[in-house]
Amino acid sequence: MKYAIIRSGARQFRCVEGTTIEVDRLPVEAGASHTFGEVLLIVNDGSVTVGTPTIAGAAVNTTVIDEFRAPKVIAYRYKAKERQRKKRGHRETYTRLMVNTIEG
């Protein structure tokens, strides 16, 4: 089985050909292709290639499926007996990608 570890933003993701990954929002439209050049590790049937810090010439080609938003996270703060209450919500936007090929 061939897989790669890539870096997108400040996080690392394990990419296997034919599967999907969910990364932080990318400024790419649905249906477009996106290539990750920061490949940190490639494993191909037991042979491991480790980058220092990245592998030169390696790339992971993906196709953007869609953008979606995570479930809402509620942040609620209050101070007891003082009538101070603050309720805030937040939803993060993610991009779902289909991993097409791993080169390198």
Contact map, one row per residue, 1 for C-alpha under 8 A:
11100000000000000000000000000000000000000011100000000000000000000000000000000000000000000000000000000000
11110000000000011000000000000000000000000111100000000000000000000000000000000000000000000000000000000100
11111000000001111000000000000000000000000111000000000000000000000000000000000000000000000000000000000100
01111100000001110000000000000000000000111110000000000000000100000000000000000000000000000000000000000100
00111110000111100000000000000000000000111100000000000000000000000000000000000000000000000000000000000000
00011111000111100000000000000000000101111000000000000000000100000000000000000000000000000000000000000000
00001111111110000000000000000000000101110000000000000000000000000000000000000000000000000000000000000000
00000111111110000000001100000000000101000000000000000000000000000000000000000000000000000000000000000000
00000011111000000000000100000000000000000000000000000000000000000000000000000000000000000000000000000000
00000011111100000000000000000000000000000000000000000000000000000000000000000000000000000000000000000000
00000011111110000000000000000000000000000000000000000000000000000000000000000000000000000000000000000000
00001111011111000000000000000000000000000000000000000000000000000000000000000000000000000000000000000000
00001111001111100000100000000000000000000000000000000000000000000000000000000000000000000000000000000000
00111100000111110000000000000000000000000000000000000000000000000000000000000000000000000000000000000000
00111100000011111011100000000000000000000000000000000000000000000000000000000000000000000000000000100000
01110000000001111110000000000000000000000000000000000000000000000000000000000000000000000000000000100000
01100000000000111110000000000000000000000000000000000000000000000000000000000000000000000000000000111100
00000000000000011111000000000000000000000000000000000000000000000000000000000000000000000000000001110000
00000000000000111111100000000000000000000000000000000000000000000000000000000000000000000000000001100000
00000000000000100111110000000000000000000000000000000000000000000000000000000000000000000000000111100000
00000000000010100011111000000000000000000000000000000000000000000000000000000000000000000000000111100000
00000000000000000001111100000000000000000000000000000000000000000000000000000000000000000000011110000000
00000001000000000000111111000000000000000000000000000000000000000000000000000000000000000000011110000000
00000001100000000000011111000000000000000000000000000000000000000000000000000000000000000000111000000000
00000000000000000000001111100000000000000000000000000000000000000010000000000000000000000000111000000000
00000000000000000000001111110000000000000000000000000000000000000000000000000000000000000000011000000000
00000000000000000000000011111000000000000000000000000000000000000000000000000000000000000000000000000000
00000000000000000000000001111101010000000000000000000000000000010000000000000000000000000000000000000000
00000000000000000000000000111111000000000000000000000000000000010100000000000000000000000000000000000000
00000000000000000000000000011111000000000000000000000000000000011110000000000000000000000000000000000000
00000000000000000000000000001111100000000000000000000000000000111100000000000000000000000000000000000000
00000000000000000000000000011111110000000000000000000000000000110000000000000000000000000000000000000000
00000000000000000000000000000011111000000000000000000000000011110000000000000000000000000000000000000000
00000000000000000000000000010001111100000000000000000000000011110000000000000000000000000000000000000000
00000000000000000000000000000000111110000000000000000000001111000000000000000000000000000000000000000000
00000111000000000000000000000000011111100000000000000000001111000000000000000000000000000000000000000000
00000000000000000000000000000000001111100000000000000000111100000000000000000000000000000000000000000000
00000111000000000000000000000000000111110000000000000110011000000000000000000000000000000000000000000000
00011110000000000000000000000000000111111100000000100110011100000000000000000000000000000000000000000000
00011110000000000000000000000000000001111100000001111110000000000000000000000000000000000000000000000000
00011100000000000000000000000000000000111110000111100110000000000000000000000000000000000000000000000000
01111000000000000000000000000000000000111111000111000000000000000000000000000000000000000000000000000001
11110000000000000000000000000000000000001111111110000000000000000000000000000000000000000000000000000000
11100000000000000000000000000000000000000111111100000000000000000000000000000000000000000000000000000000
11000000000000000000000000000000000000000011111000000000000000000000000000000000000000000000000000000000
00000000000000000000000000000000000000000011111100000000000000000000000000000000000000000000000000000000
00000000000000000000000000000000000000000011111110000000000000000000000000000000000000000000000000000000
00000000000000000000000000000000000000001111011111000000000000000000000000000000000000000000000000000000
00000000000000000000000000000000000000001110001111100010000000000000000000000000000000000000000000000000
00000000000000000000000000000000000000011100000111111110000000000000000000000000000000000000000000000000
00000000000000000000000000000000000000111000000011111111000000000000000000000000000000000000000000000000
00000000000000000000000000000000000000010000000001111110000000000000000000000000000000000000000000000000
00000000000000000000000000000000000000010000000001111110000000000000000000000000000000000000000000000000
00000000000000000000000000000000000001111000000001111111000000000000000000000000000000000000000000000000
00000000000000000000000000000000000001111000000011111111110000000000000000000000000000000000000000000001
00000000000000000000000000000000000000000000000000100111110000000000000000000000000000000000000000000000
00000000000000000000000000000000000010000000000000000011111000000000000000000000000000000000000000000001
00000000000000000000000000000000000011100000000000000011111100000000000000000000000000000000000000000111
00000000000000000000000000000000001111100000000000000000111110000000000000000000000000000000000000000111
00010100000000000000000000000000001110100000000000000000011111000000000000000000000000000000000000111110
00000000000000000000000000000000111100000000000000000000001111100000000000000000000000000000000000111110
00000000000000000000000000000000111100000000000000000000000111110000000000000000000000000000000011111000
00000000000000000000000000000011110000000000000000000000000011111000000000000000000000000000000011110000
00000000000000000000000000011111110000000000000000000000000001111100000000000000000000000000001111000000
00000000000000000000000000000110000000000000000000000000000000111110000000000000000000000000001111000000
00000000000000000000000000001110000000000000000000000000000000011111000000000000000000000000001110000000
00000000000000000000000010000100000000000000000000000000000000001111100000000000000000000000111100000000
00000000000000000000000000000000000000000000000000000000000000000111110000000000000000000000111100000000
00000000000000000000000000000000000000000000000000000000000000000011111000000000000000000011110000000000
00000000000000000000000000000000000000000000000000000000000000000001111100000000000000000011110000000000
00000000000000000000000000000000000000000000000000000000000000000000111110000000000000000011000000000000
00000000000000000000000000000000000000000000000000000000000000000000011111000000000000001111000000000000
00000000000000000000000000000000000000000000000000000000000000000000001111100000000000001110000000000000
00000000000000000000000000000000000000000000000000000000000000000000000111110000000000111100000000000000
00000000000000000000000000000000000000000000000000000000000000000000000011111000000000111000000000000000
00000000000000000000000000000000000000000000000000000000000000000000000001111100000011110000000000000000
00000000000000000000000000000000000000000000000000000000000000000000000000111110000011100000000000000000
00000000000000000000000000000000000000000000000000000000000000000000000000011111001111000000000000000000
00000000000000000000000000000000000000000000000000000000000000000000000000001111111110000000000000000000
00000000000000000000000000000000000000000000000000000000000000000000000000000111111100000000000000000000
00000000000000000000000000000000000000000000000000000000000000000000000000000011111000000000000000000000
00000000000000000000000000000000000000000000000000000000000000000000000000000011111100000000000000000000
00000000000000000000000000000000000000000000000000000000000000000000000000000111111110000000000000000000
00000000000000000000000000000000000000000000000000000000000000000000000000000111011111000000000000000000
00000000000000000000000000000000000000000000000000000000000000000000000000011110001111100000000000000000
00000000000000000000000000000000000000000000000000000000000000000000000000011100000111110000000000000000
00000000000000000000000000000000000000000000000000000000000000000000000001111000000011111000000000000000
00000000000000000000000000000000000000000000000000000000000000000000000001110000000001111100000000000000
00000000000000000000000000000000000000000000000000000000000000000000000111100000000000111110000000000000
00000000000000000000000000000000000000000000000000000000000000000000000111000000000000011111000000000000
00000000000000000000000000000000000000000000000000000000000000000000111110000000000000001111100000000000
00000000000000000000000000000000000000000000000000000000000000000000111100000000000000000111110000000000
00000000000000000000000110000000000000000000000000000000000000000011110000000000000000000011111000000000
00000000000000000000011111000000000000000000000000000000000000000011110000000000000000000001111100000000
00000000000000000000011111000000000000000000000000000000000000011111000000000000000000000000111110000000
00000000000000000001111000000000000000000000000000000000000000011111000000000000000000000000011111000000
00000000000000000001111000000000000000000000000000000000000001111100000000000000000000000000001111100000
00000000000000000111100000000000000000000000000000000000000001111000000000000000000000000000000111110000
00000000000000111111100000000000000000000000000000000000000111100000000000000000000000000000000011111100
00000000000000001100000000000000000000000000000000000000000111100000000000000000000000000000000001111100
00000000000000001000000000000000000000000000000000000000000111000000000000000000000000000000000000111110
01110000000000001000000000000000000000000000000000000000011110000000000000000000000000000000000000111111
00000000000000000000000000000000000000000000000000000000011110000000000000000000000000000000000000001111
00000000000000000000000000000000000000000100000000000010111000000000000000000000000000000000000000000111
